[in-house]
Amino acid sequence: MSGPVHAIAADVRSGRRSAAEVLEEHLGRIGEREESVHAFNLVTADAARQRAGQIDRAVAAGGDPGPLAGVPVALKDLICTRGVPTTCSSRILEGWVPPYDATVVSRLAGAGAVFVGKANMDEFAMGSSTEHSAFGPTRNPHDLSRVPGGSSGGSAAAVAAGFVAASLGSDTGGSIRQPAALCGVVGVKPTYGLVSRYGLVAFASSLDQIGPFATTVADAALVLDAIAGHDPRDSTSLPGKRPAAGSRLGRGAEGLRVGVIAELAGAEGISADVAARVSEAAEALASAGAKVEEVSVPSVVYGLSAYYMMAPAEASSNLARYDGVR
């Protein structure tokens, strides 16, 4: 099912709504709730209004701004934006203004998106609750007493609160997938190398990926298609033609093979509620025509240990450049 991203882009491209009107609607929501949610480190309202005006003029002149025309988007505050501060939610980088755009920023701009601001996060992406930001915690917009997850909690909360139609986060060990789950939105960690990381402030280079948040699978696919593809400036970028995520929608689950990993489904410490949701998901897939069966992957139990060897080691290397900056 399509969501706000598809609807906004279709309306703006056809002239049914203006990008300026769409933007003001979202800025109004930010004005009403941002103080309590704190999804953003920075809201770039003036620049967003200028951008929306450009899109509206292009439409009026008969042009097509792109598949994301007029769609308000938030960027996790470790994605470099030319002329706009990028802090990684750390005092170390407070006031740093990148001289270039990340590839994903350039691609979203080329698709017609309107950037609304930089989303809060756990400092240098190290955390899973967005409570560990130098600029204060982000709260779950569905229940302000709860966390939104992390480290891309601001990006997930901004979408869940309706501040933006879509956002970008980064995922090293769950930092898109987990806040998406906690905020009730769709989050995608793409296949490694599908999305360029040029302009991403690195945490662990063997694991980091940039991906979208949206309210529906179809919207997430549209944003993913806008940012994916080979980039010669990223040595880990996958070469060749990429499959379009949007083209896979509507195929259903018929013939899909799904394995429920026994070592995870029955792992010690999993709450009954989580186990029940996994079972429901498996049943739903089976009802839709997928072949679902339990499988054993014994080595999966070493995954967390391997992560905590790789991620801190690579983070130490990547972040050593900031030692002694202040």
C-alpha positions in Angstrom: 0.0 0.0 0.0 1.3 3.4 -0.9 1.7 6.0 1.8 2.4 9.7 2.3 5.6 9.7 0.1 3.7 8.5 -3.0 0.7 10.7 -2.3 2.7 13.9 -1.8 5.0 13.3 -4.8 2.0 12.6 -7.0 0.1 15.6 -5.9 3.1 18.0 -6.2 4.0 16.7 -9.7 0.5 17.1 -10.9 0.0 20.5 -9.4 -2.8 19.4 -7.1 -0.8 20.6 -4.1 2.2 22.8 -3.9 5.5 21.8 -2.3 5.2 24.9 -0.1 1.8 23.9 1.2 3.1 20.4 2.0 6.1 21.8 3.8 4.2 24.2 5.9 1.8 21.4 7.0 4.8 19.4 8.2 6.6 22.4 9.8 3.3 23.1 11.7 3.4 19.6 13.2 7.1 20.1 14.2 6.1 23.4 15.9 3.4 21.6 17.8 5.3 18.6 19.1 9.0 18.9 18.5 9.7 20.3 22.0 8.4 17.2 23.6 9.6 14.6 21.1 13.0 16.2 20.2 13.4 14.3 16.9 15.8 17.0 15.5 19.1 18.6 16.3 18.4 21.2 13.7 15.3 22.2 11.7 16.3 24.0 8.5 13.0 25.7 7.8 14.3 28.6 5.8 16.3 26.4 3.4 13.4 24.0 3.1 11.1 26.9 2.1 13.5 28.0 -0.6 13.8 24.4 -1.9 10.0 24.0 -1.9 9.7 27.2 -3.9 12.2 25.9 -6.5 10.1 22.8 -6.9 6.9 24.7 -7.3 8.4 26.9 -9.9 9.7 23.9 -11.8 6.2 22.3 -11.8 4.6 25.6 -12.9 7.1 25.7 -15.9 6.0 22.2 -16.9 9.0 20.4 -15.5 9.1 17.2 -13.5 11.1 17.6 -10.2 11.4 13.8 -9.7 9.8 10.8 -8.0 10.1 12.5 -4.6 8.8 15.9 -5.6 8.1 18.0 -2.6 8.5 15.1 -0.1 9.7 16.4 3.3 12.7 14.3 4.5 14.9 14.3 7.6 18.5 13.2 7.6 20.3 11.5 10.5 22.9 13.9 11.9 25.9 11.9 10.7 25.1 12.3 7.0 27.1 15.2 5.6 25.2 18.1 4.1 27.0 21.0 2.4 26.6 24.2 4.4 24.5 22.6 7.1 26.0 21.5 10.5 26.6 17.8 11.0 27.3 16.9 14.6 26.7 13.2 15.1 25.0 14.4 18.3 28.4 15.1 19.8 29.9 18.3 21.2 33.1 17.3 19.5 31.6 18.1 16.1 29.4 20.9 17.3 29.5 23.7 14.7 31.2 21.6 12.0 29.8 22.4 8.6 30.7 19.9 5.8 31.9 21.4 2.5 30.1 18.7 0.5 27.0 16.6 0.3 26.8 12.9 0.9 25.9 10.9 -2.2 22.5 10.0 -0.7 21.8 13.7 -0.1 22.6 14.5 -3.8 20.4 11.7 -5.0 17.5 12.7 -2.8 17.8 16.3 -4.0 17.9 15.1 -7.6 14.7 13.2 -6.9 12.9 16.3 -5.7 13.0 15.8 -1.9 12.8 18.7 0.5 15.2 18.5 3.5 13.6 19.6 6.7 16.5 19.0 9.2 19.1 16.9 10.9 17.7 14.1 13.1 18.9 13.4 16.6 20.8 10.2 17.3 22.9 8.4 19.9 26.3 10.1 19.9 28.4 8.8 17.0 25.7 6.2 16.5 26.7 4.3 19.6 23.5 3.3 21.4 20.1 1.8 21.0 17.7 4.3 22.7 18.7 7.8 21.5 19.2 8.8 25.1 22.9 9.2 24.6 22.9 12.4 22.6 24.9 15.4 23.7 21.8 17.5 22.8 19.2 15.5 24.9 17.1 12.4 24.4 14.5 11.8 21.7 11.2 10.4 23.0 8.8 8.0 21.3 6.0 10.1 19.8 3.5 7.3 20.6 4.3 7.4 24.3 6.7 10.1 25.5 7.6 8.0 28.5 9.3 5.5 26.2 12.4 5.5 24.1 12.2 5.5 20.2 15.1 3.1 19.9 18.4 4.0 18.4 20.8 5.0 17.2 18.6 6.4 14.5 15.8 7.2 16.9 15.4 10.8 15.7 14.9 9.7 12.1 12.3 7.1 13.2 10.5 9.4 15.6 10.3 12.2 12.9 8.4 9.8 10.6 6.2 8.4 13.3 5.2 11.8 14.5 4.4 13.0 11.0 7.1 15.6 11.1 8.4 14.3 7.7 7.1 11.7 5.2 10.4 9.9 5.1 13.9 10.0 6.6 17.3 8.4 6.3 19.2 6.6 9.1 22.2 4.4 9.3 22.4 0.8 10.6 25.5 -0.9 12.0 24.0 -3.4 14.5 20.3 -2.6 14.3 20.2 1.2 14.3 17.5 1.4 11.5 15.6 -1.9 12.2 15.2 -1.5 15.9 13.9 2.1 16.1 11.6 1.3 13.2 10.1 -1.5 15.3 9.8 0.6 18.4 8.2 3.6 16.6 5.9 1.5 14.4 7.3 2.5 11.0 9.1 0.7 8.2 12.8 0.7 8.2 15.2 -0.9 5.8 18.9 -1.9 6.2 19.9 -2.4 2.6 22.2 -5.1 1.2 25.8 -4.1 1.9 27.1 -1.9 -0.9 23.7 -1.2 -2.4 23.7 2.4 -1.1 26.7 4.6 -1.2 28.3 5.6 2.1 30.2 8.5 0.7 29.6 11.3 3.2 28.5 9.1 6.1 30.5 9.6 9.3 31.7 6.1 9.8 31.1 3.9 12.9 32.1 0.4 11.7 32.9 0.3 8.0 32.3 -3.5 7.7 28.7 -3.1 8.9 27.5 0.5 8.3 24.6 1.0 5.8 22.3 4.0 5.0 18.7 3.2 4.6 15.2 4.7 4.7 12.3 5.1 7.2 8.8 5.6 5.9 5.2 4.6 7.0 4.7 1.9 4.3 6.8 -0.6 2.5 5.9 1.0 -0.8 7.2 4.4 0.4 10.4 2.9 1.8 11.0 1.2 -1.6 10.5 4.5 -3.4 13.1 6.2 -1.2 15.5 3.3 -1.4 15.3 3.3 -5.2 16.1 7.0 -5.2 19.3 6.5 -3.1 20.6 3.1 -4.3 23.1 2.4 -7.0 26.8 2.3 -7.7 29.0 5.2 -6.6 32.6 5.3 -7.7 33.4 7.4 -4.6 32.6 4.4 -2.4 35.0 1.5 -2.8 32.5 -0.9 -1.3 29.7 0.2 -3.6 28.2 -2.7 -5.6 29.0 -2.4 -9.4 26.5 -3.0 -12.2 22.8 -2.6 -12.5 20.7 -2.8 -9.4 17.2 -4.3 -9.0 14.5 -1.8 -8.4 12.8 -2.4 -5.0 9.6 -0.9 -6.2 9.3 -3.4 -9.1 9.1 -6.2 -6.5 6.0 -4.8 -4.8 2.8 -6.7 -5.5 4.4 -10.0 -6.2 3.1 -11.5 -3.0 4.6 -14.3 -1.0 3.7 -17.2 -3.2 6.7 -19.5 -3.7 8.8 -17.6 -1.1 10.9 -19.8 1.2 11.2 -18.5 4.8 13.3 -20.0 7.5 12.5 -19.4 11.2 15.9 -19.8 12.9 15.4 -22.2 15.9 18.4 -20.8 17.8 16.9 -17.3 17.7 13.2 -18.0 18.0 13.8 -20.1 21.2 16.7 -18.1 22.6 16.9 -17.4 26.3 15.7 -14.0 27.3 13.2 -13.5 24.4 9.9 -12.1 25.8 6.7 -14.0 25.3 5.3 -11.0 23.4 8.2 -10.9 20.9 8.0 -14.7 20.4 4.3 -14.4 19.7 4.9 -11.6 17.1 7.4 -13.8 15.3 5.0 -16.7 15.3 2.2 -14.4 13.9 4.5 -13.1 11.2 5.4 -16.7 10.1 1.8 -17.7 10.1 0.9 -14.6 8.0 3.6 -15.4 5.4 2.4 -19.1 5.3 -1.2 -18.0 4.7 0.0 -15.7 1.9 1.6 -18.7 0.1 5.1 -18.8 1.4 6.8 -22.0 2.5 7.8 -21.5 6.1 9.8 -24.0 8.1 12.1 -24.0 11.1 15.8 -24.2 10.3 18.9 -24.6 12.4 21.9 -22.2 12.1 24.1 -23.2 15.0 26.7 -20.5 14.3 24.2 -17.7 14.7 24.7 -17.8 18.5 28.2 -16.3 17.9 26.8 -13.3 16.0 26.6 -10.9 18.9 30.1 -11.8 20.1 31.5 -11.3 16.6 29.7 -7.9 16.4 31.2 -6.8 19.6 34.7 -7.7 18.4 34.3 -6.0 15.0 32.3 -2.9 15.8 34.3 -1.4 18.7 37.6 -2.1 16.9 36.5 -0.4 13.7 34.9 2.4 15.7 38.2 3.0 17.5 40.0 3.3 14.2 37.4 5.5 12.5 36.9 7.9 15.4 40.5 8.2 16.4 40.7 11.2 14.1 38.6 13.2 16.6 40.9 12.5 19.5 42.1 15.9 20.8 39.9 18.0 18.4 38.6 20.0 21.4 
